[in-house]
Amino acid sequence: MDYKKDYKKLAKPLDGLWKKYVEVGYGDDGVLNKFVPTIPDSFNFAYDIIDEYAAIAPNARCIEWLSEKQEKHTYSFKEISLLSNQAANLFKSHGIKKGDMVILVLKRNQQFWIAFYGLMKLGAIIIPATHMLTAHDFEYRIKSATVTAAVVSADNPEIASFLNEGDKQTNLVKTRFVANLSAPRNIGQTAPDGFLDFDTLLKTQPDTFTRVPSDSHENMIIYFSSGTTGYPKMVLHNHRYPVWHFITALWHNCSLGGLHFTIADTGWGKAAWGKLFGQQAMGSAVFVYDYDKFVPHDILTLIADYKITTFCAPPTMYRFFIKEGLEKYDISCLEYLNTAGEAINEIVFTTFYEKTGMKIMEGFGQTETVLALANFPGSIPKPGSMGKPAPLYDLALTDDEGNPVSTGDIGVISIKLHSPDTEGMFTQYYRDPEKTAACQLNGYYRTGDLAYKDEDGYYWFVGRDDDIIKSSGYRIGPFEVESVIMTHEAVLECAVTGAPDPVRGSAVKATVVLTKEYAEQYAGYSDEQKAELVKEIQTHVKKNTAPYKYPRIVEFVAELPKTISGKIRRVDIRKGDE
């Protein structure tokens, strides 16, 4: 099958429909420079995109789903529309209604999309969550958001147990579903006590559903932030949020009949960027690989087999692809590459380009925002730069008083707030007006991420505001030091933090995870050999960046402390040094 040709033909009636909701413009260089949504007050993505597209192009591909066990299914817009109607009816029949808080812990199971769009149609508030939650994590989320219903995956039976344990103190969760019991890999399992079989009950429901009247300003989704410095915050978005994510699909360079693959768990905000909204609106289906363990060989093979056209993944995964040996795979089907979530090292960008001829186009945003900075199609990226401001925010770098800084100076990436609200951003940290107010200063929303702008207008990531190291009068961003350390052949991962120092205030410290080969050698090193490896890394940094940034302390560890989303918790490293 010629995927692009055949599916483009099926999707042809969808061409340009997304422009009903947004006006775009391009400069003389062909780069996006205008993005102005016009969102009806009644807008609801599940009705106005999924259902409308199902009516216009029923057989157009919406989702290409594949499990690790090679179970697969191609979902058309019509099928997703009908299944989400059944889900809405199922939820309604069990008392779930508009405004109810419902947590979804469905990994990459296909039921995630069915339940998600079904809840959207009801007007319930969706809380996606990772399957790595423990009982304590569930308790925090249930209490914080007053969760009254849940849908969890059968793939990991512990999820249901953790949910039950987490709800013991509150008894708030009245309705519980377990999904994916029908999967061949789960044959023999039965629904845990107190849980309803989502798959079986779904089949009993009618596939028509009467539209629930709603306002696009009503609450739609809550994402719990990753909590690198404390308990996760509840990031609340309304029903206008999906339209603002159309700009993400433009950054991905999605096209009619294409197939987009974003590597992300459905429990995190990145799923909204690449698995739920913009790509489908543009008639470019999303590819979903339902797996437990990231294996570079598997991903590269699937890209070739399924003719993926556009792809987005964190920089770490691109590093693994390079190590795997890109020359062994035919990934010529790929038309465009993106990365986000952390700044990409220049060496990864350059190596990937040299081996494939493709440039990895970086972007920046948060759970609280949509795409804020990007290297858009047609632009010339500078390796390691986040690009330039997206044409939807009034963006600046600001100092501690909230005033814009000069070109070349480090400042907090900030978005100007316009009355009555700034579209494309979260509405609030739910039930936390103090934290909502704390992130605003002098009319700006402050992301907490530091960067500087060069003379050409490109933005360069420095680090989190609370991660900046102040040593002997210097302000040192951890990322720039980590980027150099990562180029040493002995280093697999590293985190740079400030350690208390009586003379300098703080000393630069590198906490390093060695590659498997070096870790095995290190286990047999003498004290002199260990000291020599420390000196070698320090010298490497001195040679490749300003000498004052070199780590005066180097510590080797088996693993770095991380959040359940995989982000390094530098706060834990700093606490260990106090």
C-alpha positions in Angstrom: 0.0 0.0 0.0 1.2 3.5 -0.8 0.2 5.0 2.6 0.6 8.6 1.7 -1.1 8.4 -1.7 -4.0 6.2 -0.6 -4.8 8.0 2.6 -4.4 11.4 1.1 -7.1 10.4 -1.4 -9.4 9.3 1.5 -8.7 12.5 3.4 -9.0 14.9 0.5 -12.4 16.3 1.7 -10.7 17.4 4.9 -8.2 19.6 3.1 -8.1 23.0 4.8 -11.2 22.5 7.1 -9.1 23.4 10.1 -8.8 26.9 8.7 -12.4 27.4 9.7 -11.0 28.0 13.2 -7.6 29.7 12.5 -6.2 32.2 10.1 -2.6 31.7 9.2 -0.1 33.8 7.2 3.5 33.3 5.9 6.4 35.7 5.3 8.3 36.1 2.1 10.7 33.4 3.3 7.7 31.0 3.6 7.9 30.8 7.4 4.7 31.0 9.5 4.3 34.5 10.8 0.5 34.7 11.6 -1.7 32.4 13.6 -5.0 33.9 14.8 -7.7 31.4 15.9 -11.4 32.3 15.7 -13.1 29.9 18.1 -16.9 29.7 18.3 -18.3 29.8 21.9 -19.8 26.4 21.4 -16.6 24.7 20.1 -15.9 21.2 21.3 -13.2 19.3 19.5 -14.9 15.9 19.8 -18.0 17.2 18.0 -16.6 19.8 15.7 -13.5 18.0 14.5 -13.9 14.3 15.1 -17.6 14.0 14.3 -17.6 16.6 11.6 -14.6 14.9 9.9 -16.4 11.6 10.2 -19.4 13.0 8.4 -17.3 14.5 5.6 -14.6 11.8 5.2 -15.8 8.8 7.1 -13.1 6.4 5.9 -10.1 8.8 6.3 -7.6 7.4 8.7 -7.6 9.0 12.2 -5.4 6.6 14.3 -3.0 3.9 13.3 -2.6 1.7 16.4 -0.2 -1.1 17.1 0.7 -3.0 20.3 4.0 -4.5 21.3 2.4 -7.9 20.7 1.6 -6.9 17.1 -2.1 -6.4 17.7 -3.1 -3.7 15.3 -6.0 -1.6 14.0 -6.6 1.3 11.7 -9.3 3.6 13.1 -11.1 5.8 10.7 -12.7 9.1 11.8 -16.1 7.4 11.5 -15.1 4.6 13.8 -13.6 6.9 16.4 -16.8 9.1 16.2 -19.1 6.1 16.8 -16.9 4.5 19.5 -16.7 7.8 21.4 -20.5 8.1 21.2 -20.7 4.7 22.8 -18.3 5.8 25.5 -20.3 8.9 26.2 -23.4 6.9 26.6 -21.6 4.4 28.8 -20.3 7.0 31.1 -23.6 8.8 31.2 -25.4 5.6 32.1 -23.2 5.2 35.1 -23.8 8.7 36.4 -20.9 10.6 35.0 -22.0 14.1 34.0 -20.8 17.5 32.8 -18.2 18.9 35.2 -17.2 15.6 36.9 -13.5 14.9 37.3 -12.5 11.6 35.6 -9.0 10.2 35.7 -7.7 8.2 32.7 -4.7 5.8 33.3 -4.7 4.0 29.9 -1.0 4.0 28.8 -1.1 4.0 25.0 -4.1 1.6 24.8 -6.5 2.5 22.0 -9.3 3.0 24.6 -7.6 6.2 25.7 -8.9 8.0 22.6 -12.3 6.4 22.8 -12.7 7.4 26.4 -11.1 10.8 26.0 -13.4 12.0 23.2 -16.4 10.4 24.9 -15.8 12.4 28.1 -15.3 15.6 26.0 -18.7 15.0 24.5 -20.2 14.7 28.0 -18.4 17.8 29.2 -16.6 15.9 32.0 -13.2 17.2 33.0 -10.5 14.8 31.9 -7.4 14.1 34.0 -4.8 12.0 32.0 -2.3 10.3 34.3 0.7 8.0 33.8 0.5 4.3 34.6 3.5 4.7 36.8 1.5 6.3 39.7 1.7 4.7 43.1 -1.0 4.6 45.8 0.4 7.9 47.2 0.3 9.5 43.8 -3.4 8.5 43.3 -4.3 9.7 46.8 -2.8 13.2 46.1 -4.6 13.5 42.7 -8.0 12.2 43.9 -8.0 14.6 46.9 -6.6 17.6 45.0 -9.1 17.4 42.1 -12.0 15.6 43.8 -11.9 12.8 41.3 -15.2 10.8 41.1 -14.6 8.4 38.3 -11.7 6.5 36.8 -10.7 4.4 33.8 -7.6 2.3 34.1 -5.7 -0.2 32.0 -5.8 -3.9 32.6 -2.2 -4.2 31.3 -0.8 -3.6 34.8 -3.2 -5.0 37.5 -1.3 -3.0 40.1 -2.9 0.2 38.7 -6.4 -0.8 40.0 -4.9 -1.8 43.3 -3.0 1.5 43.7 -6.2 3.4 42.8 -8.2 1.5 45.4 -5.5 2.1 48.0 -5.2 5.8 47.1 -8.9 6.3 47.5 -9.3 4.6 50.9 -9.0 7.8 52.9 -11.5 9.8 50.7 -13.9 7.3 49.1 -14.5 9.8 46.4 -14.2 7.6 43.3 -17.7 6.2 42.8 -17.3 4.8 39.3 -14.4 2.6 38.2 -13.7 1.0 34.8 -10.9 -1.3 33.7 -10.1 -1.3 30.0 -8.2 -3.6 27.6 -9.4 -6.8 29.2 -10.4 -7.8 25.7 -6.8 -7.6 24.4 -5.3 -11.1 23.6 -2.4 -10.3 26.0 -4.9 -10.0 28.9 -7.0 -13.1 28.2 -7.8 -14.8 31.5 -8.0 -11.6 33.5 -11.3 -10.5 35.0 -12.3 -7.1 36.2 -11.1 -6.4 39.8 -13.8 -6.2 42.5 -15.6 -2.9 42.2 -14.5 -2.3 38.6 -16.6 -2.4 35.4 -15.4 -4.0 32.2 -15.1 -1.0 29.9 -14.7 -3.0 26.6 -17.6 -5.4 27.2 -20.0 -2.7 28.3 -19.0 -0.3 25.5 -20.4 -2.8 23.0 -23.8 -2.6 24.6 -24.2 1.1 24.1 -25.9 2.9 21.2 -23.5 4.6 18.8 -25.5 7.9 18.5 -25.3 10.6 21.1 -27.1 13.9 21.4 -24.8 16.8 21.7 -24.5 18.3 25.2 -24.7 22.1 25.0 -21.4 23.7 26.1 -19.3 26.8 26.1 -15.7 26.7 24.8 -14.6 28.6 27.9 -15.7 25.7 30.1 -13.1 23.5 31.8 -11.9 20.6 29.7 -8.7 19.0 31.0 -6.3 19.0 34.0 -2.7 18.0 33.7 -0.7 17.4 36.8 2.7 19.0 36.2 5.8 16.8 36.6 6.7 18.3 40.0 10.5 18.7 39.7 10.6 21.0 42.7 7.6 20.0 44.7 4.1 18.5 44.5 2.6 18.6 41.0 0.4 21.5 40.2 -3.0 21.1 38.5 -2.8 22.8 35.1 -6.3 23.6 33.9 -7.3 24.2 30.3 -10.6 24.9 28.6 -12.2 23.6 25.4 -10.4 26.3 23.3 -7.1 24.7 24.1 -7.2 22.1 21.2 -7.5 24.8 18.5 -4.4 26.6 19.8 -2.5 23.3 19.4 -3.1 23.4 15.7 0.1 25.4 15.6 1.9 22.3 16.9 0.9 20.4 13.9 2.1 23.3 11.7 5.5 23.0 13.5 5.4 19.3 12.9 4.8 20.0 9.2 1.9 17.6 9.1 0.1 17.2 5.8 -3.0 15.7 4.4 -2.8 11.9 4.4 0.4 11.8 6.4 1.1 9.8 9.5 2.5 11.5 12.6 4.4 9.8 15.4 5.0 11.6 18.7 6.7 9.4 21.3 4.8 10.2 24.5 2.8 8.5 27.2 -0.9 9.5 27.2 -0.6 10.6 30.8 1.5 13.7 30.0 0.8 17.0 28.3 3.0 16.0 25.4 0.1 13.8 24.3 -1.9 16.9 23.6 0.9 18.2 21.4 1.2 15.1 19.2 -1.5 12.5 19.8 -4.8 14.2 20.2 -5.5 17.5 18.4 -3.7 19.4 15.7 -2.5 16.5 13.6 -5.9 15.0 13.1 -7.4 18.4 12.4 -5.1 18.7 9.4 -6.0 15.2 8.1 -2.7 13.7 9.2 -3.4 10.6 11.3 -1.5 9.8 14.5 0.5 6.6 14.8 0.3 5.0 18.3 2.7 2.3 19.4 1.5 0.7 22.6 4.7 -0.5 24.2 6.2 -0.7 27.7 10.0 -0.4 27.0 11.7 1.9 24.6 13.8 -0.1 22.2 15.5 2.0 19.4 15.5 -0.9 17.0 11.7 -1.4 17.3 11.0 2.3 16.8 13.2 2.6 13.7 11.7 -0.5 12.2 8.2 0.8 12.7 9.0 4.1 11.1 10.1 2.2 8.0 7.3 -0.3 8.0 4.5 2.1 8.5 5.9 4.9 6.4 5.8 7.5 9.2 6.0 10.9 7.6 6.6 13.2 10.6 8.2 12.4 13.9 8.8 14.0 17.3 10.7 12.7 20.2 12.9 13.9 23.1 16.6 14.5 22.4 17.5 11.5 24.5 15.8 9.2 22.1 17.6 10.7 19.1 20.8 9.9 20.9 19.8 6.3 21.2 18.9 6.2 17.5 22.4 7.4 16.6 24.0 4.7 18.8 21.7 2.1 17.3 23.1 2.8 13.9 20.8 4.8 11.6 22.5 3.4 8.5 20.9 0.0 9.2 17.4 1.3 8.6 15.5 2.8 5.6 13.8 5.8 7.2 13.6 7.7 3.9 9.8 7.9 4.4 10.4 10.6 7.1 9.8 14.1 5.8 10.2 16.1 9.0 11.7 15.8 12.5 11.0 17.7 15.7 12.1 17.6 19.3 10.9 19.2 22.6 10.8 18.6 26.3 14.4 19.4 26.8 17.0 21.4 24.8 18.9 19.3 22.2 22.6 19.0 22.3 24.3 20.4 19.2 26.3 17.2 18.7 23.0 15.2 18.4 21.6 17.7 15.9 24.8 17.6 13.8 25.3 13.9 13.9 21.7 13.2 12.9 21.9 15.6 10.1 25.2 14.1 8.8 23.8 10.6 8.9 20.3 11.3 7.5 20.3 14.7 5.8 17.4 15.7 8.1 17.5 18.6 10.6 15.8 18.1 14.0 13.6 21.2 14.4 13.4 22.1 18.1 10.4 23.8 19.9 9.6 25.0 23.4 6.4 25.1 25.4 5.0 23.9 28.7 2.0 22.1 30.1 0.7 25.6 30.8 1.1 26.8 27.2 1.1 25.6 23.7 4.1 26.1 21.4 5.9 29.3 22.4 9.2 29.1 20.6 10.0 27.0 17.5 12.0 26.4 14.4 9.2 26.4 11.9 9.2 24.7 8.5 11.1 26.9 6.1 13.3 28.5 8.8 17.0 27.9 9.1 17.7 26.3 12.5 20.8 27.0 14.5 21.8 23.7 16.1 20.9 23.8 19.8 18.6 26.8 19.6 14.9 26.7 20.4 14.2 28.9 17.5 12.1 32.1 17.5 8.8 33.1 19.1 5.7 31.5 17.7 3.3 34.0 16.1 0.6 33.7 18.8 2.3 35.0 22.0 3.8 38.3 22.9 7.0 36.8 24.2 10.0 38.4 26.0 12.9 37.5 28.3 12.5 39.3 31.7 14.6 40.0 34.8 13.7 39.5 38.4 11.5 42.6 38.3 9.6 41.5 35.3 11.3 43.9 32.9 12.6 42.8 29.4 16.3 42.2 29.3 18.7 43.2 26.5 19.9 40.9 23.6 22.5 38.5 24.9 21.4 38.8 28.5 19.8 35.8 30.4 16.1 36.2 31.4 13.0 34.2 32.2 11.0 33.2 29.1 7.8 35.2 29.7 4.5 35.7 27.9 2.7 39.0 28.0 -0.8 38.7 29.6 -3.6 40.5 27.8 -7.0 41.3 29.2 -9.3 39.6 29.8 -7.1 36.6 29.3 -4.3 35.3 27.1 -5.5 32.6 24.8 -3.6 29.4 24.3 -2.5 29.3 27.9 -3.8 27.5 31.0 -6.7 29.3 32.8 -5.2 28.7 36.3 -3.5 26.3 38.6 -6.7 24.7 39.8 -7.7 25.5 43.3 -4.4 27.3 43.9 -4.8 31.1 43.4 -1.5 31.7 45.2 0.6 29.7 42.8 -1.4 31.2 39.9 -0.5 34.7 41.1 3.1 33.7 41.9 3.9 32.9 38.3 2.8 36.4 37.1 4.9 39.6 37.4 4.6 43.0 35.8 2.0 41.8 33.4 3.8 38.7 32.3 3.4 35.0 32.9 6.9 33.7 33.8 7.6 30.1 32.7 10.5 29.7 35.1 12.8 28.7 32.2 15.9 30.8 31.5 17.2 31.6 28.0 19.0 34.3 26.1 18.4 35.8 22.7 21.1 36.3 20.1 21.4 39.1 17.6 19.5 37.1 15.0 16.5 36.6 17.3 17.1 33.0 18.1 16.5 31.8 21.7 18.9 29.6 23.6 17.9 27.5 26.6 20.0 28.0 29.8 18.1 26.1 32.5 15.3 26.4 35.1 15.3 29.6 37.1 15.7 27.6 40.3 18.5 25.5 38.8 20.8 28.4 38.0 24.2 28.2 39.9 25.6 31.4 41.3 29.3 30.8 41.8 31.9 33.5 42.5 29.7 36.1 40.9 29.0 34.0 37.8 25.5 32.8 36.8 25.9 29.3 35.3 23.1 27.4 33.6 23.3 23.7 34.2 22.3 22.8 30.6 25.3 24.4 29.0 27.7 22.4 31.2 25.7 19.2 30.9 25.8 19.6 27.1 29.6 19.5 27.1 29.9 16.7 29.7 27.5 14.6 27.6 30.0 14.6 24.7 32.5 12.7 26.8 32.5 9.0 25.7 32.3 7.8 29.3 29.0 9.6 30.1 25.5 8.2 29.6 23.6 10.8 31.6 24.5 13.7 33.9 22.9 16.4 36.0 24.7 19.6 37.0 23.8 21.4 40.2 25.2 23.9 42.7 26.8 22.5 45.9 27.4 24.7 48.9 30.9 26.2 48.9 32.2 28.6 51.7 34.3 30.6 49.3 32.3 30.6 46.0 28.8 30.5 47.5 28.1 27.5 45.2 30.4 25.1 43.4 29.5 23.5 40.1 28.8 19.8 40.7 28.3 17.1 38.1 26.4 14.0 39.0 27.3 11.4 36.3 25.9 8.1 35.2 28.6 6.2 33.3 27.9 4.1 30.1 27.7 0.4 30.7 31.2 -0.2 29.4 32.8 2.5 31.6 30.7 1.5 34.7 32.0 -2.0 34.5 35.6 -0.7 34.3 35.0 1.9 37.0 34.0 -0.9 39.5 37.6 -2.2 39.4 39.3 1.2 39.4 41.8 2.2 42.1 41.3 5.5 43.8 44.0 7.0 41.6 42.2 5.8 38.4 38.9 7.2 39.7 40.5 10.6 40.4 42.0 10.5 36.9 38.5 10.0 35.3 37.2 13.0 37.3 40.1 15.1 36.1 39.6 13.9 32.5 35.9 15.1 32.6 36.9 18.4 34.2 39.5 19.0 31.6 37.0 18.1 28.8 34.7 20.8 30.1 37.5 23.4 30.4 38.5 22.8 26.8 35.0 23.0 25.4 33.4 25.9 27.3 34.4 28.8 29.5 36.8 27.4 32.2 34.9 28.9 35.1 32.0 26.6 34.3 33.9 23.3 34.9 32.6 21.0 37.7 34.8 21.2 40.7 32.9 18.2 42.1 32.2 15.1 40.0 30.2 12.3 41.6 29.4 9.0 39.8 26.1 7.3 40.5 24.1 4.3 39.2 21.1 6.4 38.3 19.8 10.0 38.6 16.7 10.9 40.7 13.8 11.5 38.3 10.1 12.3 38.4 7.7 9.7 37.1 7.7 11.6 33.8 11.4 11.0 33.5 12.6 14.6 34.3 15.7 14.9 36.5 14.9 16.1 40.0 17.9 18.3 40.6 16.2 19.4 43.8 16.9 16.0 45.3 20.6 16.2 44.3 20.8 19.6 46.0 19.1 18.3 49.1 21.7 15.6 49.4 24.5 18.2 49.5 23.0 20.3 52.2 
